[in-house]
Amino acid sequence: MSTLALAGGGLSGALLVLAVTLPLVGLVPLFLCERRIGERSALALLGINVAIAVAIVIRVAEGGRALASFIGGWAPPLGVGLRADGFSAAMIGMAALVLFLTGIFAMTARDDVQPMPRALLLLLCLAAALNLAFLAQDLFTLYVALELLTFAAVPLVCLDGKKGQVSAALTYLLYALFGSVLYLLGAVLIYGLFGTLDMALVAARAAKAPGGAAFPAALALMSAGLMAKAALFPLHLWLPPAHSGAPPAASAVLSAVVIKAPLFLLVRLWADVAPPPLVDAAAPVLAACGAGAILFCGVLALAQERLKLLIAYSTAAQIGYLALMFPLAAAGADSQWGALAWTGGTLHLVSHAFSKAAMFLAAGLMAETMGHDRISGLGGAARLAPVSLAAFGLGGLSLMGLPPSGGFIAKVMLLTSAVQQGAWWIGLVILLGGLLAGGYVLKVVVIALRRPDEALPERRECRWRAGVALALALGAVLLGLLPLSPLGFLAVGRPLSWEGLSLAGVAP
């Protein structure tokens, strides 16, 4: 068991609490100050959120153990604990960087493209909700985090108030509420079985007394709810219209970070809470959903005629790779191949966030420059929006799994683990998914490099905003410099446990 650092009154504990509360402070200037001051204050707080995330990553890496803090000094099961291990620290760092860069993109947008105060307000709400989702250890607190995330994300879909956006937002809301009901029902069942909702305590008590058929039913309900929120196949129908119709900055954060929180919790549920026999039974089902997402949504992406819809279906396809991780990590949990699959799945989450944010921002700029986002009419986009096209292409490089990119490293890890464990069908799905991604990315790039069929508009891309998209794409590429081996950082603090935690000064 990993020994945790009690951080209730120290710097580490302050970092965990600030990660959740500080973004909300930025809401005050947006309401009370002049517009420009409020925007700059909000952006500054998004930058401070990055600094807090980096500090958490450094302390976890240097200490080699998870950080923990108890709200109000009360330890579980009476209190609520915040905990940052290697996995959650990596996700916090990724989300903070994406939100900050997207905030910069939003600040530089013209007023007739996107209403800035509302956008930055929602980005701050997203930052607080995401950090809580990545740090909280109580299943009900996680439910609250998911609801905060939903009610900050849904307005992003209809930020411009257009009729199609409102319809897509309502569809998203219905799916999210459906997922919330299923998740909450599962949490109620677990509390009735074990008398606690703390994940570490639930895992410990379930290992001793599984609770018959009720515990698998609870996990199934919660998993279905998280799949609906994450748009994992076959519950993906809300995602393409919601993400493709939203403004560019909103699409970027929705696709890059919002759906990552329920995926993160799905991993937590089956990697850290469920006992091994249940994991062995559920892993093939989750992998089948992942394979369906990669193949079905990949084909649909290839058939799209609008650029943003293509990227949206690509998002639904790419999240399927994480689901392929479950049988690989479960089958070899104590082996190097299981650890390799775990690292590959986590790295895919991070690299996908950077690449997809870059592609949505780049697509928005190309559509703004060309006056439309029809793929067939993008001829000449390389002349009017060269930086945006470069960002799109580099982001697509990671989706295809080509070197050098984070997507390449992640998919090679998953493929190697699949081959070494004899899961040939998973390896085949990974290869087919890469071919489909190559098809729809190259389809856009080739057309954009062609000479235009008609006169081009007298517009040019905003280079500053295009530079933000390019920075995100380069982030996905730079992840390809990581070694092709399990990362020890991601194993810090696993499995979940409060064991070894000094309770000095903590209320009983």
Kinemage of the C-alpha trace (Angstrom):
@kinemage 1
@onewidth
@group {chain A} dominant
@subgroup {mainchain}
@vectorlist {calphas} color= white
{ca met a 1} P 0.000 0.000 0.000
{ca ser a 2} L 1.163 3.533 -0.713
{ca thr a 3} L 1.607 5.772 2.275
{ca leu a 4} L -0.326 9.000 1.899
{ca ala a 5} L 0.799 12.413 2.992
{ca leu a 6} L -1.587 14.083 5.410
{ca ala a 7} L -1.976 17.503 3.944
{ca gly a 8} L -4.948 18.856 5.848
{ca gly a 9} L -3.050 21.818 7.237
{ca gly a 10} L 0.047 21.932 5.050
{ca leu a 11} L 0.979 23.217 1.627
{ca ser a 12} L -0.159 20.064 -0.161
{ca gly a 13} L -3.587 20.228 1.443
{ca ala a 14} L -3.874 23.912 0.560
{ca leu a 15} L -3.051 23.104 -3.069
{ca leu a 16} L -5.839 20.515 -3.273
{ca val a 17} L -8.401 22.853 -1.732
{ca leu a 18} L -7.301 25.825 -3.852
{ca ala a 19} L -7.564 23.714 -7.014
{ca val a 20} L -11.302 23.382 -6.352
{ca thr a 21} L -12.124 26.780 -4.836
{ca leu a 22} L -9.844 29.316 -6.510
{ca pro a 23} L -11.426 29.169 -10.012
{ca leu a 24} L -14.736 30.149 -8.433
{ca val a 25} L -13.164 33.349 -7.066
{ca gly a 26} L -12.819 34.536 -10.640
{ca leu a 27} L -16.597 34.665 -10.982
{ca val a 28} L -16.763 37.764 -8.764
{ca pro a 29} L -14.816 40.145 -11.052
{ca leu a 30} L -16.892 39.013 -14.017
{ca phe a 31} L -20.045 40.215 -12.284
{ca leu a 32} L -18.743 43.291 -10.459
{ca cys a 33} L -16.003 44.759 -12.642
{ca glu a 34} L -15.875 46.418 -16.025
{ca arg a 35} L -15.955 43.897 -18.855
{ca arg a 36} L -12.282 43.971 -19.808
{ca ile a 37} L -11.062 43.901 -16.201
{ca gly a 38} L -13.285 40.932 -15.476
{ca glu a 39} L -11.997 39.051 -18.501
{ca arg a 40} L -8.365 39.651 -17.592
{ca ser a 41} L -8.985 38.661 -13.977
{ca ala a 42} L -10.632 35.440 -15.112
{ca leu a 43} L -7.785 34.646 -17.476
{ca ala a 44} L -5.243 35.363 -14.730
{ca leu a 45} L -7.030 32.899 -12.447
{ca leu a 46} L -6.985 30.269 -15.191
{ca gly a 47} L -3.222 30.850 -15.314
{ca ile a 48} L -2.978 30.457 -11.531
{ca asn a 49} L -4.963 27.241 -11.907
{ca val a 50} L -2.198 25.995 -14.210
{ca ala a 51} L 0.416 26.907 -11.589
{ca ile a 52} L -1.525 25.002 -8.904
{ca ala a 53} L -1.838 21.972 -11.184
{ca val a 54} L 1.905 22.029 -11.932
{ca ala a 55} L 2.666 22.311 -8.214
{ca ile a 56} L 0.483 19.256 -7.507
{ca val a 57} L 2.221 17.273 -10.257
{ca ile a 58} L 5.667 18.219 -8.908
{ca arg a 59} L 4.828 17.339 -5.295
{ca val a 60} L 3.361 13.969 -6.292
{ca ala a 61} L 6.369 13.190 -8.502
{ca glu a 62} L 8.992 14.300 -5.978
{ca gly a 63} L 7.304 12.724 -2.973
{ca gly a 64} L 6.461 9.467 -4.715
{ca arg a 65} L 3.176 9.278 -2.842
{ca ala a 66} L -0.348 10.628 -3.136
{ca leu a 67} L -1.378 13.907 -1.534
{ca ala a 68} L -4.466 13.931 0.650
{ca ser a 69} L -6.578 16.460 2.476
{ca phe a 70} L -9.697 16.097 4.622
{ca ile a 71} L -12.366 18.771 4.324
{ca gly a 72} L -12.903 20.281 7.757
{ca gly a 73} L -10.368 17.877 9.246
{ca trp a 74} L -12.825 14.975 9.304
{ca ala a 75} L -11.537 11.689 7.922
{ca pro a 76} L -13.758 9.257 5.975
{ca pro a 77} L -16.298 7.779 6.436
{ca leu a 78} L -17.614 10.814 8.363
{ca gly a 79} L -15.700 13.345 6.297
{ca val a 80} L -14.823 13.880 2.664
{ca gly a 81} L -11.298 13.430 1.408
{ca leu a 82} L -9.483 15.006 -1.534
{ca arg a 83} L -6.678 12.903 -2.964
{ca ala a 84} L -4.168 13.468 -5.761
{ca asp a 85} L -2.271 10.444 -7.041
{ca gly a 86} L -0.292 10.186 -10.267
{ca phe a 87} L -3.346 9.509 -12.432
{ca ser a 88} L -5.432 12.391 -11.096
{ca ala a 89} L -2.451 14.769 -11.096
{ca ala a 90} L -1.842 14.064 -14.788
{ca met a 91} L -5.496 14.773 -15.578
{ca ile a 92} L -5.537 18.001 -13.545
{ca gly a 93} L -2.440 19.256 -15.346
{ca met a 94} L -3.898 18.428 -18.763
{ca ala a 95} L -7.255 20.088 -18.042
{ca ala a 96} L -5.664 23.233 -16.605
{ca leu a 97} L -3.443 23.763 -19.654
{ca val a 98} L -6.284 23.210 -22.134
{ca leu a 99} L -8.634 25.565 -20.283
{ca phe a 100} L -5.982 28.285 -19.999
{ca leu a 101} L -5.030 28.188 -23.681
{ca thr a 102} L -8.682 28.062 -24.692
{ca gly a 103} L -9.301 31.073 -22.461
{ca ile a 104} L -6.590 32.966 -24.324
{ca phe a 105} L -8.235 31.999 -27.618
{ca ala a 106} L -11.601 33.226 -26.322
{ca met a 107} L -10.136 36.523 -25.123
{ca thr a 108} L -8.827 37.323 -28.576
{ca ala a 109} L -12.032 36.422 -30.392
{ca arg a 110} L -14.131 39.189 -31.901
{ca asp a 111} L -17.327 40.173 -30.095
{ca asp a 112} L -19.491 39.042 -33.017
{ca val a 113} L -17.957 35.560 -32.898
{ca gln a 114} L -18.356 34.685 -29.233
{ca pro a 115} L -19.666 36.463 -26.108
{ca met a 116} L -16.581 36.605 -23.923
{ca pro a 117} L -17.787 37.205 -20.343
{ca arg a 118} L -20.115 34.220 -20.424
{ca ala a 119} L -17.455 32.036 -22.024
{ca leu a 120} L -14.813 32.846 -19.408
{ca leu a 121} L -17.341 32.478 -16.594
{ca leu a 122} L -18.152 28.985 -17.810
{ca leu a 123} L -14.457 28.108 -18.224
{ca leu a 124} L -13.848 28.984 -14.565
{ca cys a 125} L -16.837 26.866 -13.529
{ca leu a 126} L -15.473 24.016 -15.633
{ca ala a 127} L -12.053 24.340 -13.983
{ca ala a 128} L -13.547 24.012 -10.488
{ca ala a 129} L -15.825 21.100 -11.474
{ca leu a 130} L -13.062 19.208 -13.292
{ca asn a 131} L -10.597 19.594 -10.415
{ca leu a 132} L -13.218 18.346 -7.968
{ca ala a 133} L -13.983 15.360 -10.205
{ca phe a 134} L -10.290 14.455 -10.437
{ca leu a 135} L -9.607 14.878 -6.685
{ca ala a 136} L -12.746 13.808 -4.805
{ca gln a 137} L -12.855 10.304 -3.331
{ca asp a 138} L -16.495 10.219 -2.231
{ca leu a 139} L -19.031 8.890 -4.745
{ca phe a 140} L -21.633 11.505 -3.814
{ca thr a 141} L -19.120 14.348 -4.030
{ca leu a 142} L -18.223 13.017 -7.456
{ca tyr a 143} L -21.912 13.129 -8.366
{ca val a 144} L -21.973 16.801 -7.355
{ca ala a 145} L -18.845 17.423 -9.455
{ca leu a 146} L -20.451 15.766 -12.490
{ca glu a 147} L -23.578 17.889 -12.094
{ca leu a 148} L -21.541 21.084 -11.822
{ca leu a 149} L -19.676 19.995 -14.931
{ca thr a 150} L -22.907 19.348 -16.825
{ca phe a 151} L -24.508 22.676 -15.926
{ca ala a 152} L -21.357 24.534 -16.929
{ca ala a 153} L -20.934 22.572 -20.170
{ca val a 154} L -24.514 22.663 -21.483
{ca pro a 155} L -24.593 26.484 -21.824
{ca leu a 156} L -21.361 26.307 -23.820
{ca val a 157} L -23.205 24.333 -26.496
{ca cys a 158} L -25.732 27.140 -27.053
{ca leu a 159} L -23.482 30.098 -26.266
{ca asp a 160} L -24.536 31.943 -29.434
{ca gly a 161} L -28.239 31.252 -28.857
{ca lys a 162} L -28.891 29.822 -32.327
{ca lys a 163} L -31.858 27.503 -32.820
{ca gly a 164} L -29.761 24.460 -33.753
{ca gln a 165} L -27.475 25.036 -30.783
{ca val a 166} L -30.384 25.181 -28.335
{ca ser a 167} L -31.756 21.899 -29.690
{ca ala a 168} L -28.349 20.229 -29.387
{ca ala a 169} L -27.933 21.594 -25.860
{ca leu a 170} L -31.296 20.169 -24.787
{ca thr a 171} L -30.360 16.767 -26.201
{ca tyr a 172} L -27.056 16.899 -24.337
{ca leu a 173} L -28.865 17.894 -21.144
{ca leu a 174} L -31.319 14.992 -21.420
{ca tyr a 175} L -28.495 12.481 -21.897
{ca ala a 176} L -26.552 14.019 -19.015
{ca leu a 177} L -29.552 13.936 -16.671
{ca phe a 178} L -30.267 10.342 -17.681
{ca gly a 179} L -26.676 9.509 -16.821
{ca ser a 180} L -26.972 11.348 -13.505
{ca val a 181} L -30.041 9.347 -12.476
{ca leu a 182} L -28.313 6.040 -13.249
{ca tyr a 183} L -25.133 7.096 -11.436
{ca leu a 184} L -27.069 8.244 -8.360
{ca leu a 185} L -29.105 5.023 -8.229
{ca gly a 186} L -25.881 3.026 -8.222
{ca ala a 187} L -24.399 5.223 -5.478
{ca val a 188} L -27.531 4.697 -3.330
{ca leu a 189} L -27.219 0.921 -3.737
{ca ile a 190} L -23.554 1.034 -2.729
{ca tyr a 191} L -24.310 3.110 0.361
{ca gly a 192} L -27.016 0.639 1.362
{ca leu a 193} L -24.546 -2.248 0.997
{ca phe a 194} L -21.443 -0.805 2.649
{ca gly a 195} L -22.578 2.183 4.704
{ca thr a 196} L -20.063 4.501 3.038
{ca leu a 197} L -19.439 6.195 -0.292
{ca asp a 198} L -15.699 6.705 0.086
{ca met a 199} L -14.107 4.771 -2.783
{ca ala a 200} L -11.189 3.404 -0.762
{ca leu a 201} L -13.482 2.135 1.983
{ca val a 202} L -15.973 0.696 -0.520
{ca ala a 203} L -13.163 -1.191 -2.263
{ca ala a 204} L -11.882 -2.574 1.042
{ca arg a 205} L -15.324 -3.685 2.240
{ca ala a 206} L -16.338 -5.117 -1.144
{ca ala a 207} L -13.191 -7.277 -1.134
{ca lys a 208} L -14.349 -8.867 2.143
{ca ala a 209} L -18.087 -9.046 1.433
{ca pro a 210} L -19.064 -8.403 -2.229
{ca gly a 211} L -22.749 -7.942 -1.389
{ca gly a 212} L -24.275 -10.464 -3.779
{ca ala a 213} L -25.897 -9.270 -7.013
{ca ala a 214} L -26.579 -5.760 -5.741
{ca phe a 215} L -22.964 -4.574 -6.048
{ca pro a 216} L -22.551 -5.616 -9.716
{ca ala a 217} L -25.919 -4.001 -10.442
{ca ala a 218} L -24.781 -0.772 -8.790
{ca leu a 219} L -21.543 -0.738 -10.763
{ca ala a 220} L -23.462 -1.424 -13.986
{ca leu a 221} L -25.863 1.462 -13.333
{ca met a 222} L -23.051 3.867 -12.531
{ca ser a 223} L -21.064 2.744 -15.571
{ca ala a 224} L -24.039 3.267 -17.885
{ca gly a 225} L -24.522 6.747 -16.451
{ca leu a 226} L -20.865 7.640 -16.948
{ca met a 227} L -20.922 6.242 -20.484
{ca ala a 228} L -23.895 8.475 -21.308
{ca lys a 229} L -22.074 11.532 -19.982
{ca ala a 230} L -18.851 10.584 -21.807
{ca ala a 231} L -20.653 9.734 -25.083
{ca leu a 232} L -19.101 6.265 -25.210
{ca phe a 233} L -20.691 4.081 -27.905
{ca pro a 234} L -23.596 3.317 -28.125
{ca leu a 235} L -24.582 6.331 -25.974
{ca his a 236} L -22.788 8.811 -28.221
{ca leu a 237} L -25.678 10.302 -30.180
{ca trp a 238} L -25.719 13.640 -28.337
{ca leu a 239} L -22.049 14.414 -28.936
{ca pro a 240} L -21.747 15.220 -32.695
{ca pro a 241} L -24.523 17.851 -32.875
{ca ala a 242} L -23.535 19.362 -29.510
{ca his a 243} L -19.827 19.683 -30.223
{ca ser a 244} L -20.097 20.617 -33.875
{ca gly a 245} L -22.659 23.368 -33.369
{ca ala a 246} L -20.938 25.117 -30.473
{ca pro a 247} L -18.495 28.038 -30.927
{ca pro a 248} L -14.867 26.940 -31.547
{ca ala a 249} L -13.573 27.528 -27.995
{ca ala a 250} L -16.599 25.768 -26.519
{ca ser a 251} L -16.212 22.794 -28.869
{ca ala a 252} L -12.556 22.562 -27.896
{ca val a 253} L -13.148 22.268 -24.157
{ca leu a 254} L -16.213 20.062 -24.545
{ca ser a 255} L -14.333 17.542 -26.643
{ca ala a 256} L -10.954 17.849 -24.939
{ca val a 257} L -11.723 17.944 -21.223
{ca val a 258} L -15.437 17.785 -20.350
{ca ile a 259} L -15.952 14.203 -21.504
{ca lys a 260} L -12.670 13.191 -19.847
{ca ala a 261} L -14.108 13.530 -16.317
{ca pro a 262} L -16.715 10.733 -16.673
{ca leu a 263} L -14.132 8.604 -18.506
{ca phe a 264} L -11.712 9.191 -15.633
{ca leu a 265} L -14.361 8.095 -13.137
{ca leu a 266} L -15.206 5.042 -15.231
{ca val a 267} L -11.561 3.997 -14.969
{ca arg a 268} L -11.565 4.696 -11.224
{ca leu a 269} L -14.700 2.626 -10.751
{ca trp a 270} L -13.321 -0.493 -12.434
{ca ala a 271} L -9.615 -0.139 -11.689
{ca asp a 272} L -9.814 0.911 -8.037
{ca val a 273} L -13.249 0.031 -6.616
{ca ala a 274} L -14.553 -3.139 -8.290
{ca pro a 275} L -13.062 -6.478 -7.149
{ca pro a 276} L -11.051 -8.477 -9.758
{ca pro a 277} L -13.792 -11.057 -10.552
{ca leu a 278} L -16.224 -8.284 -11.507
{ca val a 279} L -13.545 -6.493 -13.511
{ca asp a 280} L -12.832 -9.675 -15.466
{ca ala a 281} L -16.536 -9.981 -16.298
{ca ala a 282} L -17.073 -6.320 -17.252
{ca ala a 283} L -13.835 -5.673 -19.159
{ca pro a 284} L -14.869 -7.474 -22.402
{ca val a 285} L -18.178 -5.562 -22.470
{ca leu a 286} L -16.420 -2.208 -22.081
{ca ala a 287} L -13.862 -3.200 -24.724
{ca ala a 288} L -16.671 -4.148 -27.129
{ca cys a 289} L -18.173 -0.664 -26.644
{ca gly a 290} L -14.743 0.808 -27.335
{ca ala a 291} L -14.327 -1.223 -30.504
{ca gly a 292} L -17.778 -0.182 -31.681
{ca ala a 293} L -16.887 3.467 -31.062
{ca ile a 294} L -13.608 3.239 -32.995
{ca leu a 295} L -15.035 1.449 -36.027
{ca phe a 296} L -18.594 2.768 -36.278
{ca cys a 297} L -17.885 6.405 -35.412
{ca gly a 298} L -14.670 6.308 -37.450
{ca val a 299} L -16.631 5.329 -40.557
{ca leu a 300} L -19.199 8.055 -39.853
{ca ala a 301} L -16.410 10.622 -39.471
{ca leu a 302} L -15.038 9.590 -42.847
{ca ala a 303} L -18.457 10.201 -44.439
{ca gln a 304} L -19.026 13.716 -43.056
{ca glu a 305} L -19.240 16.731 -45.339
{ca arg a 306} L -18.795 19.391 -42.622
{ca leu a 307} L -15.445 19.855 -40.899
{ca lys a 308} L -16.694 20.286 -37.328
{ca leu a 309} L -18.999 17.286 -37.622
{ca leu a 310} L -16.044 15.227 -38.834
{ca ile a 311} L -14.012 16.217 -35.764
{ca ala a 312} L -16.989 15.553 -33.480
{ca tyr a 313} L -17.466 12.002 -34.773
{ca ser a 314} L -13.707 11.582 -34.497
{ca thr a 315} L -14.007 12.428 -30.795
{ca ala a 316} L -16.647 9.723 -30.337
{ca ala a 317} L -14.323 7.284 -32.098
{ca gln a 318} L -11.118 8.165 -30.271
{ca ile a 319} L -12.496 7.763 -26.754
{ca gly a 320} L -13.066 4.118 -27.623
{ca tyr a 321} L -9.326 3.484 -27.255
{ca leu a 322} L -9.590 4.018 -23.513
{ca ala a 323} L -12.245 1.298 -23.258
{ca leu a 324} L -9.867 -1.131 -24.986
{ca met a 325} L -7.543 -0.663 -22.027
{ca phe a 326} L -9.823 -2.445 -19.549
{ca pro a 327} L -9.267 -6.110 -20.534
{ca leu a 328} L -5.569 -5.471 -21.148
{ca ala a 329} L -4.967 -3.845 -17.765
{ca ala a 330} L -7.223 -6.348 -15.959
{ca ala a 331} L -5.658 -9.424 -17.555
{ca gly a 332} L -2.161 -8.332 -16.697
{ca ala a 333} L -2.654 -6.145 -13.652
{ca asp a 334} L 0.491 -7.471 -11.994
{ca ser a 335} L 2.593 -7.692 -15.139
{ca gln a 336} L 4.531 -5.225 -17.243
{ca trp a 337} L 2.003 -5.621 -20.058
{ca gly a 338} L -0.883 -4.593 -17.818
{ca ala a 339} L 1.125 -1.589 -16.626
{ca leu a 340} L 1.935 -0.754 -20.250
{ca ala a 341} L -1.761 -0.794 -21.168
{ca trp a 342} L -2.570 1.416 -18.165
{ca thr a 343} L 0.079 3.929 -19.241
{ca gly a 344} L -1.061 3.818 -22.866
{ca gly a 345} L -4.696 4.429 -21.972
{ca thr a 346} L -3.863 7.367 -19.712
{ca leu a 347} L -1.479 8.877 -22.248
{ca his a 348} L -4.176 8.568 -24.891
{ca leu a 349} L -6.556 10.604 -22.713
{ca val a 350} L -3.984 13.382 -22.377
{ca ser a 351} L -2.748 13.451 -25.983
{ca his a 352} L -6.317 13.281 -27.307
{ca ala a 353} L -7.230 16.329 -25.223
{ca phe a 354} L -4.440 18.452 -26.724
{ca ser a 355} L -4.940 17.260 -30.289
{ca lys a 356} L -8.724 17.567 -30.276
{ca ala a 357} L -8.679 21.043 -28.719
{ca ala a 358} L -6.187 22.106 -31.398
{ca met a 359} L -8.301 20.653 -34.200
{ca phe a 360} L -11.545 22.289 -33.080
{ca leu a 361} L -9.892 25.693 -32.656
{ca ala a 362} L -8.168 25.334 -36.037
{ca ala a 363} L -11.409 24.235 -37.689
{ca gly a 364} L -13.201 27.254 -36.243
{ca leu a 365} L -10.562 29.600 -37.628
{ca met a 366} L -10.626 27.956 -41.048
{ca ala a 367} L -14.423 28.183 -41.151
{ca glu a 368} L -14.268 31.831 -40.084
{ca thr a 369} L -11.672 32.604 -42.754
{ca met a 370} L -13.332 30.666 -45.579
{ca gly a 371} L -16.873 31.651 -44.586
{ca his a 372} L -18.038 28.020 -44.224
{ca asp a 373} L -16.865 24.626 -42.979
{ca arg a 374} L -17.835 22.468 -45.964
{ca ile a 375} L -14.938 20.092 -46.532
{ca ser a 376} L -15.411 20.040 -50.302
{ca gly a 377} L -15.056 23.825 -50.411
{ca leu a 378} L -11.872 24.118 -48.343
{ca gly a 379} L -9.613 24.395 -51.390
{ca gly a 380} L -7.192 27.265 -50.830
{ca ala a 381} L -7.448 27.105 -47.033
{ca ala a 382} L -3.709 26.505 -46.908
{ca arg a 383} L -3.211 29.951 -48.422
{ca leu a 384} L -5.655 31.839 -46.187
{ca ala a 385} L -5.138 29.889 -42.948
{ca pro a 386} L -1.737 28.152 -43.098
{ca val a 387} L -1.102 28.103 -39.331
{ca ser a 388} L -4.586 26.770 -38.612
{ca leu a 389} L -4.136 24.025 -41.196
{ca ala a 390} L -0.753 23.130 -39.675
{ca ala a 391} L -2.386 22.881 -36.235
{ca phe a 392} L -5.148 20.690 -37.658
{ca gly a 393} L -2.623 18.440 -39.400
{ca leu a 394} L -0.388 18.050 -36.326
{ca gly a 395} L -3.409 17.260 -34.170
{ca gly a 396} L -4.513 14.722 -36.756
{ca leu a 397} L -1.032 13.203 -36.700
{ca ser a 398} L -1.648 12.181 -33.086
{ca leu a 399} L -5.089 10.786 -33.879
{ca met a 400} L -3.630 8.640 -36.650
{ca gly a 401} L -0.976 7.328 -34.286
{ca leu a 402} L 1.979 8.426 -36.390
{ca pro a 403} L 5.371 9.355 -34.918
{ca pro a 404} L 6.345 11.639 -33.372
{ca ser a 405} L 3.180 12.174 -31.338
{ca gly a 406} L 1.563 11.246 -28.057
{ca gly a 407} L -1.067 9.276 -29.950
{ca phe a 408} L 1.669 7.148 -31.505
{ca ile a 409} L 3.209 6.316 -28.116
{ca ala a 410} L -0.196 5.592 -26.564
{ca lys a 411} L -1.380 3.318 -29.371
{ca val a 412} L 1.920 1.472 -29.600
{ca met a 413} L 1.680 0.752 -25.873
{ca leu a 414} L -1.881 -0.555 -26.199
{ca leu a 415} L -0.989 -2.551 -29.320
{ca thr a 416} L 2.096 -4.091 -27.691
{ca ser a 417} L 0.117 -5.056 -24.605
{ca ala a 418} L -2.616 -6.605 -26.768
{ca val a 419} L -0.149 -8.657 -28.825
{ca gln a 420} L 1.805 -9.838 -25.783
{ca gln a 421} L -1.396 -10.948 -24.046
{ca gly a 422} L -2.829 -12.653 -27.130
{ca ala a 423} L -5.709 -10.173 -27.551
{ca trp a 424} L -5.359 -10.090 -31.320
{ca trp a 425} L -8.793 -8.655 -31.972
{ca ile a 426} L -7.928 -5.570 -29.883
{ca gly a 427} L -4.728 -5.119 -31.854
{ca leu a 428} L -6.698 -5.353 -35.100
{ca val a 429} L -9.205 -2.733 -33.925
{ca ile a 430} L -6.341 -0.365 -32.997
{ca leu a 431} L -4.811 -0.738 -36.466
{ca leu a 432} L -8.150 -0.281 -38.256
{ca gly a 433} L -8.891 2.764 -36.119
{ca gly a 434} L -5.591 4.301 -37.154
{ca leu a 435} L -6.395 3.733 -40.832
{ca leu a 436} L -9.828 5.339 -40.460
{ca ala a 437} L -8.309 8.323 -38.656
{ca gly a 438} L -5.748 8.656 -41.431
{ca gly a 439} L -8.549 8.630 -43.981
{ca tyr a 440} L -10.593 11.456 -42.517
{ca val a 441} L -7.627 13.621 -41.506
{ca leu a 442} L -5.897 13.346 -44.875
{ca lys a 443} L -9.216 13.945 -46.622
{ca val a 444} L -9.316 17.435 -45.100
{ca val a 445} L -5.618 18.229 -45.506
{ca val a 446} L -5.469 17.157 -49.176
{ca ile a 447} L -8.499 19.263 -50.112
{ca ala a 448} L -7.181 22.277 -48.165
{ca leu a 449} L -3.892 22.094 -50.094
{ca arg a 450} L -5.624 22.182 -53.470
{ca arg a 451} L -6.085 25.258 -55.589
{ca pro a 452} L -9.497 26.825 -54.974
{ca asp a 453} L -12.278 26.245 -57.490
{ca glu a 454} L -13.526 29.813 -57.027
{ca ala a 455} L -12.201 33.167 -55.863
{ca leu a 456} L -11.097 33.174 -52.255
{ca pro a 457} L -12.573 35.662 -49.774
{ca glu a 458} L -10.494 38.682 -48.809
{ca arg a 459} L -9.810 37.433 -45.296
{ca arg a 460} L -6.859 36.039 -43.387
{ca glu a 461} L -6.692 33.994 -40.243
{ca cys a 462} L -5.950 35.659 -36.925
{ca arg a 463} L -2.368 34.505 -36.438
{ca trp a 464} L -2.445 35.020 -32.682
{ca arg a 465} L -5.438 32.758 -32.237
{ca ala a 466} L -4.040 30.277 -34.748
{ca gly a 467} L -0.870 30.219 -32.645
{ca val a 468} L -2.921 29.032 -29.663
{ca ala a 469} L -4.245 26.116 -31.714
{ca leu a 470} L -0.728 25.336 -32.919
{ca ala a 471} L 0.601 25.363 -29.328
{ca leu a 472} L -1.995 22.759 -28.333
{ca ala a 473} L -1.125 20.611 -31.348
{ca leu a 474} L 2.577 20.825 -30.511
{ca gly a 475} L 1.717 19.682 -26.984
{ca ala a 476} L 0.218 16.501 -28.441
{ca val a 477} L 3.316 16.004 -30.576
{ca leu a 478} L 5.788 16.596 -27.726
{ca leu a 479} L 4.139 13.828 -25.708
{ca gly a 480} L 5.636 11.520 -28.318
{ca leu a 481} L 9.038 12.086 -26.704
{ca leu a 482} L 8.021 9.971 -23.702
{ca pro a 483} L 9.659 6.534 -23.450
{ca leu a 484} L 7.842 3.434 -24.689
{ca ser a 485} L 7.593 1.955 -21.202
{ca pro a 486} L 5.247 2.132 -18.199
{ca leu a 487} L 5.456 5.480 -16.411
{ca gly a 488} L 6.116 5.140 -12.689
{ca phe a 489} L 4.445 8.491 -12.076
{ca leu a 490} L 1.040 7.070 -13.031
{ca ala a 491} L 1.447 4.272 -10.462
{ca val a 492} L 1.963 6.699 -7.563
{ca gly a 493} L -0.781 6.321 -4.959
{ca arg a 494} L -2.365 3.204 -6.411
{ca pro a 495} L -4.344 1.293 -5.295
{ca leu a 496} L -6.714 3.646 -3.483
{ca ser a 497} L -6.284 3.500 0.282
{ca trp a 498} L -6.170 5.702 3.355
{ca glu a 499} L -3.972 3.113 5.038
{ca gly a 500} L -0.800 4.496 6.604
{ca leu a 501} L -2.303 7.989 6.827
{ca ser a 502} L -1.432 9.788 10.037
{ca leu a 503} L -4.639 11.031 11.606
{ca ala a 504} L -3.043 13.461 14.021
{ca gly a 505} L -5.319 16.441 14.429
{ca val a 506} L -8.098 14.841 12.420
{ca ala a 507} L -11.483 14.508 14.051
{ca pro a 508} L -12.619 10.920 14.701
